[in-house]
Amino acid sequence: MTQATGRTSPCSEFERADLKDARLTARLCRVVEALSVNPAASFPQAMPSEAELEGFYRLVRNEKVTFDKVVSPHVVATVQRAGAHDTVLVVHDTTEVRFQGEARRAGLGRVGQCGPGFFGHLSLVLASDNSREPLGVVATQTWTRQGKSVTPRRYAGERKDQEARMAPGRESERWAQGVELAEAAVAGQSQLVHVMDREGDNCELMTGEPTVRDAWLAVAKLGGHLRNNGEPGWLVLGRGYDELLTLEVGFRLASPQLDPCVV
């Protein structure tokens, strides 16, 4: 079912942003076009003139312009592109946004020891074939640090390990939330394979509601699926099922006091 997604103008999806003002939408399109030329450039560098830079500042200060309104049509377009594939990758990672200068800016927090800023946790959708074509960002979470974070407080003895791991609002929750947001946005239009580094290896992700796919994947892992041995899928699953039965028998022998119908 995989289809070519095709290339469109960077403005084509942002022009559907619901800003309630055609002038704001037109300004947003000009900003998007300018930034698409060199995404790594700063705003003063990216805008082609002083007038366009001032127009950009007026745009982002306008109360009608919010992050959700700007990004929403991009998410919709990303889901449409993902729906053209049977399976897509969703790569989750966190980035730091730092601000230089002496002026204090409202709404920012501490970013390491290098001044004010905020954190962004992005869920980027990629084609699962060899092209790894970027299809768009399907979820974004942002937050700031206003005090000492949980980890240094734990190391300093101010919080116990268990208390720190269960603290509400801890930053580690972003990994599970990213998965939930991506799954909710795509809503079954494509199979999602979530990719993250070892920082995402936490309890929130491991204790979610299991699915039939999760169960078969677990069996495949037992059969050597992750070792890339090139064997047919049915053989991998068969060996995994045998391994599962062996583990079940061993568990029963080690726990004779338990009701066998419970296992």
SVG drawing of the C-alpha trace seen along z (x, -y; Angstrom):
<svg xmlns="http://www.w3.org/2000/svg" viewBox="-12 -47 38 76">
<polyline fill="none" stroke="black" stroke-width="0.4" points="0.0,0.0 3.0,-2.3 2.7,-5.2 4.8,-8.2 3.9,-11.2 5.1,-13.8 6.6,-17.2 4.5,-20.3 5.1,-23.9 6.1,-24.4 3.2,-26.8 0.6,-24.5 -0.5,-23.0 0.2,-26.0 -2.2,-28.1 -5.0,-26.1 -4.1,-27.4 -7.3,-28.7 -6.0,-32.2 -9.3,-34.0 -7.5,-36.6 -6.4,-36.2 -3.6,-38.7 -2.1,-36.6 -2.4,-33.5 -0.6,-35.2 2.2,-36.4 2.5,-32.9 3.0,-31.5 5.7,-34.1 7.5,-33.1 7.3,-29.4 8.7,-30.0 11.6,-32.0 12.5,-29.5 12.3,-26.6 15.2,-28.0 17.5,-27.7 15.9,-26.1 19.1,-26.4 19.2,-30.2 18.1,-32.5 15.0,-34.6 16.9,-37.8 19.1,-35.8 16.1,-34.0 13.8,-36.9 14.8,-38.6 14.3,-42.2 13.8,-44.3 10.2,-44.7 9.7,-41.0 11.5,-40.5 9.2,-43.1 6.2,-41.4 7.4,-38.1 7.6,-39.6 4.1,-41.1 2.8,-37.7 4.2,-35.8 3.0,-38.5 -0.5,-38.3 -2.9,-36.7 -4.8,-34.9 -1.6,-33.1 -0.9,-30.1 1.4,-27.1 -1.5,-24.6 -3.3,-26.7 -0.1,-26.9 0.9,-23.3 -2.5,-21.6 -2.8,-21.6 0.8,-20.2 -0.2,-17.4 -3.3,-16.6 -1.1,-16.6 1.5,-14.4 -1.2,-11.8 -2.5,-11.8 1.1,-11.1 1.5,-8.4 -1.8,-6.8 -0.2,-6.2 2.1,-3.6 1.2,-0.3 3.9,-1.0 5.8,-4.1 8.5,-4.9 7.8,-7.5 11.1,-8.8 10.8,-10.4 13.5,-12.7 14.1,-15.8 15.8,-19.0 16.9,-22.1 16.0,-25.6 18.4,-28.1 18.2,-31.9 21.2,-34.2 21.5,-37.7 21.1,-39.5 17.4,-40.4 15.1,-38.2 12.3,-36.6 9.0,-35.6 8.0,-32.0 11.5,-30.5 13.2,-28.3 16.6,-26.9 18.4,-24.8 21.5,-23.2 24.0,-25.8 23.8,-27.8 21.1,-30.2 17.3,-30.4 15.3,-28.3 12.8,-25.5 12.6,-21.9 10.8,-20.4 10.0,-16.7 9.1,-15.9 7.6,-12.8 8.8,-12.7 7.2,-10.3 9.4,-8.7 8.7,-6.2 9.7,-2.7 11.3,-1.8 14.9,-2.4 14.2,-6.0 13.4,-7.0 11.5,-9.9 10.4,-12.5 6.6,-12.7 6.2,-15.3 5.9,-15.9 2.9,-14.3 3.2,-15.4 5.1,-18.1 5.5,-18.7 7.2,-21.7 8.1,-22.5 10.5,-24.6 12.5,-23.9 11.8,-26.4 13.7,-24.7 16.0,-21.9 14.9,-18.8 14.1,-15.5 17.3,-13.7 19.8,-16.0 17.5,-16.2 17.5,-12.4 21.3,-12.2 21.6,-14.9 19.4,-12.8 16.6,-15.3 14.2,-12.7 14.2,-8.9 14.6,-6.9 11.0,-5.5 9.6,-8.9 11.5,-10.5 10.4,-7.8 6.7,-8.3 6.8,-12.1 3.9,-13.7 5.0,-15.8 8.4,-14.2 10.0,-14.7 10.3,-11.0 6.5,-11.0 7.1,-12.7 8.1,-9.4 4.8,-7.6 2.8,-10.8 4.6,-11.1 3.5,-7.5 -0.1,-8.2 -0.3,-11.5 1.1,-9.9 -1.2,-6.9 -4.2,-9.1 -3.4,-11.4 -2.8,-8.6 -5.8,-6.7 -5.0,-3.4 -4.5,-4.8 -1.0,-3.3 1.0,-0.9 3.4,-2.8 6.8,-1.6 8.1,-3.8 11.8,-4.5 13.6,-6.2 16.9,-6.0 17.6,-4.3 16.2,-7.3 12.8,-6.1 13.3,-2.8 11.0,-3.5 8.0,-2.1 5.4,-4.2 6.1,-2.6 6.4,0.9 3.1,1.0 0.7,-0.2 -2.2,1.9 -0.8,4.8 -2.2,5.5 -2.3,8.7 0.6,7.3 2.6,6.8 2.0,10.4 3.1,11.8 6.2,9.5 7.1,10.8 6.8,14.4 8.9,13.5 11.6,12.0 11.8,15.3 12.3,17.1 15.2,14.9 13.5,12.2 15.9,9.5 19.0,11.5 18.3,11.0 19.0,14.7 17.1,14.5 14.8,17.5 11.2,17.6 8.7,15.8 6.8,19.0 9.9,20.7 10.8,17.8 7.3,17.7 7.2,21.5 10.5,21.5 9.3,18.6 6.1,20.4 8.1,23.5 10.3,21.2 7.1,19.7 5.7,23.1 9.0,24.1 9.0,21.0 5.4,21.7 6.2,25.3 9.2,24.0 7.1,21.5 4.5,24.1 7.2,26.4 8.7,23.6 5.3,22.5 3.4,25.7 1.3,23.8 -0.4,21.7 -3.6,22.7 -2.4,23.9 -5.5,22.4 -4.4,18.9 -1.2,19.0"/>
</svg>
